[in-house]
């Protein structure tokens, strides 16, 4: 095999070039992921890539449910239906062009997860509105 000036054969040089090119392109993705994580962490709201917002509160489910309903009222969002239990309740709401579902899930007697999904039209998710509902719920809980 023919060696390059650095002592590498041609196949090894090709492999090294491919690995370096791959590493260079992936470093940009890492910085975007770190930026996205920092933005989400600064608000205290976790969200998935599909636009669903999550937040866990150190409060009983009844307080989180009451605060979520108050947040929707403050935002002038119409509540269409509520679940039958305060511990694992579903809240359905809507605005023109959006369907909203909030799920209050009891993790322990004093720990509750709030999940917010805002569907815009038939196929799109509105992560910004889902996050704002959770932020407003957090604000109300802080004032209780």
C-alpha positions in Angstrom: 0.0 0.0 0.0 1.1 3.5 -0.7 1.7 5.6 2.4 1.0 9.3 2.6 3.5 11.8 3.9 2.1 11.3 7.4 2.6 7.5 7.3 -1.1 6.7 6.6 -2.3 4.4 3.9 -5.0 5.8 1.5 -7.9 3.9 3.0 -7.0 5.1 6.5 -6.8 8.6 5.2 -10.3 8.4 3.7 -11.7 7.0 7.0 -10.0 9.7 9.0 -11.4 12.3 6.7 -15.0 10.9 6.9 -14.8 10.8 10.7 -13.5 14.4 10.9 -16.2 15.6 8.6 -18.8 13.8 10.6 -17.5 15.2 13.9 -17.4 18.8 12.5 -21.0 18.6 11.4 -22.2 17.1 14.7 -20.6 19.8 16.8 -23.1 22.3 15.5 -26.0 20.1 16.6 -24.6 19.9 20.1 -24.5 23.6 20.4 -28.1 23.9 19.2 -29.1 21.2 21.7 -27.3 23.0 24.6 -29.0 26.3 23.6 -32.4 24.7 23.4 -31.9 23.0 26.8 -30.8 26.3 28.4 -33.9 28.1 27.1 -36.2 25.4 28.4 -34.3 25.1 31.8 -34.5 28.9 32.3 -38.3 28.8 32.4 -38.6 25.6 34.4 -40.7 24.1 31.7 -39.6 20.8 30.1 -40.9 20.2 26.6 -40.5 17.5 24.1 -39.7 17.9 20.4 -43.3 17.3 19.6 -44.5 20.4 21.4 -45.8 18.9 24.6 -45.0 20.9 27.8 -44.4 19.4 31.2 -43.8 20.8 34.7 -43.7 19.0 38.0 -44.9 21.0 41.1 -44.3 20.3 44.8 -48.0 20.8 45.4 -51.0 18.5 45.8 -53.0 17.9 42.6 -56.0 19.9 43.8 -53.8 23.1 44.0 -52.2 22.5 40.6 -55.7 21.9 39.1 -57.1 25.0 40.7 -54.1 27.1 39.5 -54.3 25.7 36.0 -58.0 26.6 35.7 -57.2 30.1 37.1 -54.4 30.4 34.5 -56.8 29.6 31.7 -59.3 32.1 33.0 -56.6 34.8 33.2 -55.6 34.0 29.6 -59.3 34.2 28.6 -59.2 30.6 27.3 -62.6 28.9 27.5 -62.7 25.6 29.5 -64.8 23.1 27.7 -64.6 20.1 30.1 -62.9 19.0 33.3 -62.1 15.5 34.6 -64.0 14.0 37.4 -61.1 13.7 39.9 -58.7 16.4 41.1 -55.8 13.9 41.5 -55.7 12.7 37.9 -57.8 15.1 36.0 -58.0 16.1 32.4 -58.9 19.7 31.5 -60.0 20.4 28.0 -60.1 24.0 26.7 -60.2 25.8 23.4 -59.7 29.0 21.5 -60.4 29.7 17.8 -58.0 27.4 15.9 -56.6 25.6 19.0 -57.6 22.7 21.2 -55.9 22.5 24.6 -55.5 19.5 26.9 -54.0 19.8 30.4 -53.4 16.6 32.3 -53.0 16.9 36.1 -51.2 13.7 37.3 -50.5 12.9 40.9 -47.0 11.5 41.4 -47.2 11.5 45.2 -49.6 13.2 47.7 -47.6 16.4 47.4 -46.0 16.1 43.9 -48.0 16.7 40.8 -47.1 16.8 37.1 -48.9 19.1 34.7 -48.8 18.2 31.0 -50.0 20.7 28.4 -50.7 20.0 24.8 -52.0 22.7 22.4 -53.1 21.4 19.0 -53.3 24.1 16.3 -55.5 23.1 13.4 -55.3 19.4 12.6 -51.5 18.7 12.5 -49.5 21.4 14.3 -48.6 21.7 18.0 -48.3 25.1 19.6 -45.4 24.7 22.1 -45.3 28.4 23.0 -48.9 28.5 24.2 -48.4 25.2 26.1 -45.4 26.6 27.9 -47.2 29.9 28.7 -50.1 28.0 30.3 -47.6 26.2 32.5 -45.7 29.4 33.3 -49.0 31.2 34.3 -50.0 28.1 36.4 -46.6 28.3 38.2 -47.1 32.1 38.8 -50.5 31.5 40.4 -49.1 28.7 42.5 -46.4 31.0 43.8 -49.1 33.5 44.8 -51.2 30.9 46.8 
